[in-house]
Amino acid sequence: VQLQASGGGLVQAGGSLKLSCAASGRTFSTYVMGWFRQAPGKEREFVAAISWSGGSTYYADSVKGRFTISRDNAKNTVYLHMNNLKPEDTALYYCAGSPVPWQAGVFSSRIYNSWGQGTLVTVSS
C-alpha cells in the first residue's frame, strides 16, 4: 500500500483541521491504519489508529476527545479530524498502514510497514 497524506496547514489554537491519507492498492481495506506525528526535536509518537472495518479505534491520551480517526474503504482514504487544536499539536503528521490484525499493539510504529510522506500541522497560540 502506498500512502499520500494531505490537509496540513496553519491554524490558530482552538481551530480545526482535517487530514486525509489516500492509499493505492487493493489491500487497503484489510489494513489497520494509523496516524503518527513528530514535532521538531522530538521522537515520533502515536496519535490514533483504526481497524480495517472502522469498528475499532484507539487514541493517544493527549488527543482523546479532540481528534477522531475515520476511514472510507470505498475511497481508499483514512481521515484525522482534529478539533480544539493546541500549540503542542504542531508536528509533521504521518499516516501509516499495517497488514497485521487489530491488536493491543496498534500504537507501536513497528507493526506498520507502509508510511506516507507527512503533512505539516502548525498551531499558533
C-alpha angles and dihedrals in degrees: 000000000000117000134204119188124200143158102077122137148128118304136165121248110277092030131116139237135180119215121200131199117196117200132200122205136066095257097065093102090058095050130099105230127208143179123220131176138202123201121201110284093005136099122258113270137195118255109171144334137199132198123241092262095042089239095115129048135175130194139192111249090241093065103030111127093016104059128052125194119204139161141207109204092187088061096036089234137129122197138202114203109198121194133175090020119201131203088250089063089069107121147109106278121213130191118213138186131213128192094202121101120265107282144156091271098063089118091065118095089211094078093056118088101173123062134181123222097256134249123228121239117190121185117193123206 
